[in-house]
Amino acid sequence: MSDVTKIPAQRPGRVFQDRREAGRALAELLAAYRDNDRVVVLGLARGGVPVAWEIAAALDAPLDTFVVRKLGVPGHEEFAMGALASGGSLVVNDDTLRDLDITPDQLREVVEREAHELDRREKTYRGDTPPSDVAGKIVIVADDGLATGAGMFAALDALRRQEPAQIIVAVPAAPESTCRQLGAMVDDVICATMPFPFTAVGASFWDFGQVTDDEVRALLHTPTVGRTTRDVGVREFRTAADTLRRACRDAPGGVPYREDLLDLVGDARIVLIGESSHGTQEFYAARAEITRTLIEEKGFTAVAVEADWPDAFRINRYVHGQGVDTSAEESLRGFARFPAWMWRNTIMLDFVSWLRQHNEHVSGDQPEVEFYGLDLYSLHRSMHEVVSYLDRVDPDAARRARQRYACFDQISRDDGHTYGYVAAFGAGESRERQVVEQLLDLQRHAITYVRSNGADAEDAQFYAERNAHSVRDAEQYYRAMFRGQVASWNLRDHHMTDTLDALITHLDRRGEAPSRVVVWAHNSHVGDATATEAGAHGQVTVGHLVRERHRDDSCLIGFTTHHGTVTAASEWGGIAERKVVRPALPGSIEALLHEVGKESFLIRTTEQDVVADTLRTARIERAIGVIYLPTTERQSHYFHARVAEQFDAVIHVDTTSALEPLECTSVWIEGERPETYPTAL
């Protein structure tokens, strides 16, 4: 498995008819601000004014313009070295000035020229009318798109001096990198489409003709407050919700009706079922019930989960009536490290018990159902399992394995991070050679071990080999952690996908019919990375890789929620808490699904063109892992995604509750006190 960052695939964005249509699309994403008398919409002149007018008319908010002038490089005016905005705000790119040897006199000449043009435009657009007072207001700043964002940065610099309560940037198209930069400066960034690679703003429009001064003046003098939707021809946000309402199918408790589920899955051999948090009761319960149906109705033969290989295999032994565990609860005791609640919870207890009962009653011509883990954190436990296997089949090989793995003895058995740190920064020796040698040694002797050790030898050899793979990949993963997030993430998701493929091949060899596998993992792994902002940085996911390798045989299902409670920690290794999940942010996919007005439903993202178009718009999407930080939620837990391309279907459960651990601490039982609004000061 390579840890080389993969070049992201091209991802064309949405194309708008013109700026007015783009404004209507943004109005849908900003509907939460409708009828709020604190909202003011500002359009960056000139191209942003038609966009802003549609937004203001839809929100029943006042409209004004904010004039920004690009400072073009002398002789190459199309290339920006900075920008000048209303109020005298000047932003320059020091790197550009230095790299192109722009002199102070050259810069001064450009600034004076553009300042004169800025003053002329302001007088042309509003005459003697003073600019809108934005102090204490919610300011939505709209433009027709962003490339470098220089003009927007200058506008924001000027606006902040006027002390608005909030600043929201709204643009039809922009690069994800620019949106992230802006996101650190303002309260929110709403962008309808983020194509990759980003070539030019105009590429996102059929008609991108120049906006004239007369058009700007006419729009600014056309009222946006007190008009009806029919007057302005604006498609309101609730129309997007209506589109989904007509297409969605009820899914009580998050479980689609049998006919809907079987039709969605069809002939897929790999069904990936996600979750938008690792601690939501309804996600686990619905996923378990869906999996039971797929096993009973579609003949699925295995469940593979986002858990470590040796811990999950302990469950596999139990559901087959093997091993030393005498109860489902005992079989879950392998999950002892943080976050234990992910698998040691009441839903898993019931599901493992059901798997054991199911396997006890299958007929002779039906295969028993397997349970496996796909993850790679089990560095020391997997080493132990490799050595234990070799002790049984080849004591000499076991001695060699102990010698190779002995180099890890000084590393804490619960802390691969320590090994990664010392190896990455040269403070200790890399053990890559030893773990690779051990894997190759095990593979070279595989046929001999299988032939000489009875009927179950192939399963035991497969289990040992995948443990050796886990050791090799975990060693790479912990080293990669300190080289960058993308590298380590990709190693992990490649490992999980490679393990899934190896599992399918192994099960296919054992059975007469092709194997079919249900995968349980977080949305951030199950979803297709090419439809998210992370994909633009070269990040891959299991869902992305499965589609590449098994496109016609896969089905990707995501879960979302709007509000409720969740089991999560406040820091890595922290205690499990029952926390309040805040209502989803305006403009998010969760807020849109909440507007549908149903407690739980299934929406197929490719069922109709109009549904796909509605869900193809880039919206922010929430992801809660094992840690939840409500106070920094926008930065910590939201990312941009196009759901129509991320999943084949989404199941939304509007109000959800915290997953119940098998060991409930007093902190979890007490729970977090809900916030109350408004707060008296």
VENPE-V773153 format. One record per residue. N is the residue number from 0. RES is the residue in one small letter. OMEGA is omega as a letter, one per 30 degrees, with the letter a starting at -180 (* if undefined). D_FIRST is the distance of its C-alpha to the first C-alpha in whole Angstrom. Layout:
N | RES | OMEGA | D_FIRST
N | RES | OMEGA | D_FIRST
This chain:
0 | m | a | 0
1 | s | l | 4
2 | d | l | 7
3 | v | l | 9
4 | t | a | 12
5 | k | l | 12
6 | i | a | 16
7 | p | l | 18
8 | a | l | 20
9 | q | a | 23
10 | r | l | 25
11 | p | a | 29
12 | g | l | 31
13 | r | l | 35
14 | v | a | 38
15 | f | l | 41
16 | q | l | 44
17 | d | a | 46
18 | r | a | 46
19 | r | l | 48
20 | e | l | 46
21 | a | l | 43
22 | g | l | 45
23 | r | l | 46
24 | a | l | 42
25 | l | l | 42
26 | a | l | 45
27 | e | a | 43
28 | l | a | 41
29 | l | a | 43
30 | a | l | 46
31 | a | a | 46
32 | y | a | 48
33 | r | l | 51
34 | d | l | 54
35 | n | a | 53
36 | d | l | 56
37 | r | a | 54
38 | v | l | 52
39 | v | l | 53
40 | v | l | 51
41 | l | l | 50
42 | g | l | 49
43 | l | a | 48
44 | a | g | 51
45 | r | a | 51
46 | g | a | 48
47 | g | a | 47
48 | v | l | 51
49 | p | l | 50
50 | v | a | 47
51 | a | a | 49
52 | w | l | 52
53 | e | l | 50
54 | i | a | 48
55 | a | a | 52
56 | a | l | 54
57 | a | a | 51
58 | l | a | 51
59 | d | a | 55
60 | a | l | 55
61 | p | a | 56
62 | l | l | 55
63 | d | l | 55
64 | t | l | 54
65 | f | a | 52
66 | v | l | 52
67 | v | l | 50
68 | r | l | 50
69 | k | l | 47
70 | l | a | 48
71 | g | l | 47
72 | v | l | 46
73 | p | a | 49
74 | g | l | 49
75 | h | a | 46
76 | e | l | 47
77 | e | a | 44
78 | f | a | 42
79 | a | l | 43
80 | m | l | 43
81 | g | a | 44
82 | a | l | 46
83 | l | a | 50
84 | a | l | 51
85 | s | a | 54
86 | g | l | 55
87 | g | a | 55
88 | s | a | 51
89 | l | l | 49
90 | v | l | 46
91 | v | l | 44
92 | n | a | 41
93 | d | l | 42
94 | d | l | 39
95 | t | l | 40
96 | l | a | 44
97 | r | a | 42
98 | d | a | 40
99 | l | l | 43
100 | d | l | 46
101 | i | a | 48
102 | t | l | 51
103 | p | l | 53
104 | d | l | 55
105 | q | l | 53
106 | l | a | 51
107 | r | a | 55
108 | e | l | 56
109 | v | a | 53
110 | v | a | 54
111 | e | l | 57
112 | r | a | 57
113 | e | l | 54
114 | a | l | 56
115 | h | l | 59
116 | e | l | 58
117 | l | l | 56
118 | d | l | 60
119 | r | a | 61
120 | r | l | 59
121 | e | l | 59
122 | k | l | 63
123 | t | a | 62
124 | y | a | 60
125 | r | l | 62
126 | g | a | 65
127 | d | l | 67
128 | t | a | 65
129 | p | l | 63
130 | p | l | 59
131 | s | l | 58
132 | d | a | 58
133 | v | l | 55
134 | a | l | 55
135 | g | a | 54
136 | k | l | 53
137 | i | a | 49
138 | v | l | 49
139 | i | a | 46
140 | v | a | 46
141 | a | l | 45
142 | d | a | 44
143 | d | l | 43
144 | g | a | 40
145 | l | l | 38
146 | a | l | 36
147 | t | a | 36
148 | g | a | 38
149 | a | l | 41
150 | g | l | 44
151 | m | l | 43
152 | f | l | 42
153 | a | l | 46
154 | a | a | 47
155 | l | l | 45
156 | d | l | 47
157 | a | a | 50
158 | l | a | 50
159 | r | l | 49
160 | r | a | 52
161 | q | l | 54
162 | e | l | 52
163 | p | l | 51
164 | a | l | 50
165 | q | l | 46
166 | i | l | 45
167 | i | l | 43
168 | v | l | 41
169 | a | l | 41
170 | v | l | 40
171 | p | a | 39
172 | a | l | 36
173 | a | l | 34
174 | p | l | 31
175 | e | a | 28
176 | s | l | 29
177 | t | l | 32
178 | c | l | 33
179 | r | l | 31
180 | q | l | 33
181 | l | a | 36
182 | g | l | 35
183 | a | a | 35
184 | m | a | 39
185 | v | a | 40
186 | d | l | 40
187 | d | l | 38
188 | v | l | 37
189 | i | a | 37
190 | c | a | 36
191 | a | a | 36
192 | t | a | 33
193 | m | a | 30
194 | p | l | 29
195 | f | f | 26
196 | p | l | 27
197 | f | a | 30
198 | t | a | 33
199 | a | l | 36
200 | v | a | 38
201 | g | l | 40
202 | a | l | 37
203 | s | a | 37
204 | f | l | 41
205 | w | a | 43
206 | d | a | 46
207 | f | l | 45
208 | g | a | 49
209 | q | l | 50
210 | v | a | 52
211 | t | l | 56
212 | d | a | 58
213 | d | l | 60
214 | e | l | 57
215 | v | a | 56
216 | r | a | 60
217 | a | a | 60
218 | l | a | 57
219 | l | l | 58
220 | h | l | 62
221 | t | a | 61
222 | p | l | 61
223 | t | a | 57
224 | v | l | 59
225 | g | l | 61
226 | r | l | 60
227 | t | l | 59
228 | t | a | 56
229 | r | l | 58
230 | d | a | 59
231 | v | l | 56
232 | g | a | 54
233 | v | l | 51
234 | r | a | 49
235 | e | a | 48
236 | f | a | 45
237 | r | l | 47
238 | t | l | 47
239 | a | l | 43
240 | a | l | 43
241 | d | l | 46
242 | t | a | 43
243 | l | a | 41
244 | r | a | 44
245 | r | a | 45
246 | a | a | 41
247 | c | l | 40
248 | r | l | 41
249 | d | l | 42
250 | a | a | 39
251 | p | a | 41
252 | g | a | 39
253 | g | a | 36
254 | v | l | 36
255 | p | l | 37
256 | y | a | 40
257 | r | a | 39
258 | e | l | 39
259 | d | a | 38
260 | l | a | 34
261 | l | l | 34
262 | d | l | 35
263 | l | a | 32
264 | v | l | 30
265 | g | a | 31
266 | d | a | 29
267 | a | l | 26
268 | r | a | 23
269 | i | l | 21
270 | v | l | 23
271 | l | a | 22
272 | i | a | 25
273 | g | l | 24
274 | e | l | 27
275 | s | l | 28
276 | s | l | 28
277 | h | a | 27
278 | g | a | 31
279 | t | a | 33
280 | q | a | 35
281 | e | l | 35
282 | f | a | 31
283 | y | a | 31
284 | a | a | 34
285 | a | a | 34
286 | r | l | 30
287 | a | a | 31
288 | e | l | 34
289 | i | a | 32
290 | t | l | 30
291 | r | l | 33
292 | t | a | 34
293 | l | l | 31
294 | i | a | 31
295 | e | a | 35
296 | e | a | 35
297 | k | l | 32
298 | g | l | 31
299 | f | a | 28
300 | t | a | 26
301 | a | l | 24
302 | v | l | 23
303 | a | a | 20
304 | v | l | 20
305 | e | a | 19
306 | a | a | 19
307 | d | a | 18
308 | w | a | 17
309 | p | l | 20
310 | d | l | 23
311 | a | a | 22
312 | f | l | 23
313 | r | l | 26
314 | i | a | 27
315 | n | l | 26
316 | r | a | 28
317 | y | a | 31
318 | v | l | 31
319 | h | l | 31
320 | g | l | 34
321 | q | l | 32
322 | g | a | 32
323 | v | a | 34
324 | d | a | 34
325 | t | l | 37
326 | s | l | 37
327 | a | a | 34
328 | e | l | 35
329 | e | a | 34
330 | s | l | 31
331 | l | a | 30
332 | r | l | 31
333 | g | l | 27
334 | f | a | 26
335 | a | a | 28
336 | r | l | 27
337 | f | f | 27
338 | p | a | 27
339 | a | a | 28
340 | w | l | 30
341 | m | a | 27
342 | w | l | 27
343 | r | a | 31
344 | n | a | 33
345 | t | l | 36
346 | i | l | 34
347 | m | l | 31
348 | l | l | 34
349 | d | a | 36
350 | f | l | 33
351 | v | l | 32
352 | s | l | 35
353 | w | l | 35
354 | l | l | 32
355 | r | l | 34
356 | q | l | 37
357 | h | a | 36
358 | n | l | 34
359 | e | a | 38
360 | h | l | 39
361 | v | l | 37
362 | s | a | 39
363 | g | a | 38
364 | d | l | 36
365 | q | l | 34
366 | p | l | 31
367 | e | a | 31
368 | v | a | 28
369 | e | l | 25
370 | f | a | 24
371 | y | l | 20
372 | g | a | 18
373 | l | a | 15
374 | d | a | 14
375 | l | a | 13
376 | y | a | 16
377 | s | a | 17
378 | l | a | 17
379 | h | a | 20
380 | r | l | 21
381 | s | l | 18
382 | m | l | 19
383 | h | a | 22
384 | e | l | 21
385 | v | a | 20
386 | v | l | 23
387 | s | l | 25
388 | y | a | 24
389 | l | l | 24
390 | d | a | 28
391 | r | a | 29
392 | v | a | 27
393 | d | a | 27
394 | p | l | 29
395 | d | l | 28
396 | a | l | 24
397 | a | l | 25
398 | r | l | 27
399 | r | a | 24
400 | a | l | 21
401 | r | l | 24
402 | q | a | 24
403 | r | a | 20
404 | y | a | 20
405 | a | a | 24
406 | c | l | 22
407 | f | a | 22
408 | d | a | 25
409 | q | l | 27
410 | i | l | 24
411 | s | a | 26
412 | r | l | 24
413 | d | a | 24
414 | d | l | 23
415 | g | l | 19
416 | h | a | 20
417 | t | l | 23
418 | y | a | 20
419 | g | a | 18
420 | y | a | 21
421 | v | l | 22
422 | a | a | 19
423 | a | a | 19
424 | f | l | 22
425 | g | l | 23
426 | a | l | 25
427 | g | a | 23
428 | e | l | 21
429 | s | a | 17
430 | r | a | 16
431 | e | a | 13
432 | r | a | 14
433 | q | a | 16
434 | v | l | 14
435 | v | l | 11
436 | e | a | 15
437 | q | l | 16
438 | l | a | 13
439 | l | l | 14
440 | d | l | 17
441 | l | a | 17
442 | q | a | 16
443 | r | a | 18
444 | h | a | 21
445 | a | a | 20
446 | i | l | 23
447 | t | a | 25
448 | y | a | 25
449 | v | a | 25
450 | r | a | 28
451 | s | a | 30
452 | n | l | 30
453 | g | a | 31
454 | a | a | 30
455 | d | a | 28
456 | a | a | 26
457 | e | l | 23
458 | d | a | 23
459 | a | l | 23
460 | q | l | 20
461 | f | l | 18
462 | y | a | 18
463 | a | a | 18
464 | e | a | 15
465 | r | l | 13
466 | n | l | 15
467 | a | l | 13
468 | h | a | 10
469 | s | l | 11
470 | v | a | 13
471 | r | a | 10
472 | d | l | 8
473 | a | l | 12
474 | e | l | 12
475 | q | a | 10
476 | y | a | 11
477 | y | l | 15
478 | r | a | 14
479 | a | a | 13
480 | m | a | 16
481 | f | l | 18
482 | r | a | 17
483 | g | a | 17
484 | q | a | 17
485 | v | a | 15
486 | a | a | 12
487 | s | l | 12
488 | w | a | 13
489 | n | l | 10
490 | l | a | 8
491 | r | a | 10
492 | d | l | 11
493 | h | l | 7
494 | h | a | 7
495 | m | l | 11
496 | t | l | 11
497 | d | l | 8
498 | t | l | 11
499 | l | l | 14
500 | d | l | 13
501 | a | l | 13
502 | l | l | 16
503 | i | l | 18
504 | t | l | 17
505 | h | a | 19
506 | l | l | 21
507 | d | l | 22
508 | r | a | 23
509 | r | a | 25
510 | g | l | 27
511 | e | a | 29
512 | a | l | 29
513 | p | a | 25
514 | s | l | 24
515 | r | a | 24
516 | v | l | 22
517 | v | l | 23
518 | v | l | 21
519 | w | l | 22
520 | a | l | 21
521 | h | l | 22
522 | n | a | 23
523 | s | l | 21
524 | h | a | 18
525 | v | a | 20
526 | g | a | 21
527 | d | a | 20
528 | a | a | 19
529 | t | l | 20
530 | a | a | 24
531 | t | a | 23
532 | e | l | 24
533 | a | l | 21
534 | g | l | 19
535 | a | l | 21
536 | h | l | 19
537 | g | a | 16
538 | q | l | 15
539 | v | l | 14
540 | t | l | 14
541 | v | a | 14
542 | g | l | 17
543 | h | a | 16
544 | l | l | 13
545 | v | l | 15
546 | r | l | 18
547 | e | a | 16
548 | r | a | 15
549 | h | a | 18
550 | r | a | 21
551 | d | a | 24
552 | d | a | 23
553 | s | l | 22
554 | c | a | 24
555 | l | a | 24
556 | i | l | 26
557 | g | l | 27
558 | f | l | 30
559 | t | l | 32
560 | t | a | 35
561 | h | a | 38
562 | h | l | 39
563 | g | l | 40
564 | t | a | 38
565 | v | l | 35
566 | t | a | 34
567 | a | l | 32
568 | a | l | 32
569 | s | l | 33
570 | e | a | 31
571 | w | a | 28
572 | g | a | 29
573 | g | a | 32
574 | i | l | 34
575 | a | l | 34
576 | e | l | 37
577 | r | a | 38
578 | k | l | 38
579 | v | l | 40
580 | v | a | 38
581 | r | l | 39
582 | p | a | 40
583 | a | a | 38
584 | l | l | 38
585 | p | l | 40
586 | g | a | 38
587 | s | l | 35
588 | i | l | 34
589 | e | l | 36
590 | a | l | 39
591 | l | a | 39
592 | l | l | 38
593 | h | a | 41
594 | e | l | 44
595 | v | l | 43
596 | g | l | 45
597 | k | a | 44
598 | e | l | 43
599 | s | a | 40
600 | f | l | 39
601 | l | l | 36
602 | i | l | 35
603 | r | a | 34
604 | t | a | 32
605 | t | a | 33
606 | e | a | 36
607 | q | l | 38
608 | d | a | 38
609 | v | l | 40
610 | v | l | 38
611 | a | l | 35
612 | d | l | 36
613 | t | a | 37
614 | l | l | 34
615 | r | l | 32
616 | t | l | 34
617 | a | l | 32
618 | r | l | 33
619 | i | a | 32
620 | e | a | 30
621 | r | l | 30
622 | a | l | 27
623 | i | l | 28
624 | g | l | 26
625 | v | l | 27
626 | i | l | 29
627 | y | a | 32
628 | l | a | 34
629 | p | a | 36
630 | t | l | 38
631 | t | a | 35
632 | e | a | 34
633 | r | a | 34
634 | q | a | 32
635 | s | a | 30
636 | h | a | 29
637 | y | l | 30
638 | f | l | 28
639 | h | l | 29
640 | a | l | 27
641 | r | a | 29
642 | v | a | 29
643 | a | l | 30
644 | e | a | 26
645 | q | a | 24
646 | f | l | 26
647 | d | l | 27
648 | a | l | 30
649 | v | l | 31
650 | i | a | 33
651 | h | l | 35
652 | v | a | 37
653 | d | a | 39
654 | t | a | 40
655 | t | a | 38
656 | s | a | 38
657 | a | l | 37
658 | l | a | 35
659 | e | l | 37
660 | p | l | 35
661 | l | l | 36
662 | e | a | 37
663 | c | l | 39
664 | t | l | 40
665 | s | l | 44
666 | v | a | 42
667 | w | a | 40
668 | i | l | 43
669 | e | l | 45
670 | g | l | 43
671 | e | l | 43
672 | r | a | 46
673 | p | l | 46
674 | e | l | 47
675 | t | a | 50
676 | y | f | 51
677 | p | l | 53
678 | t | l | 53
679 | a | l | 57
680 | l | * | 57
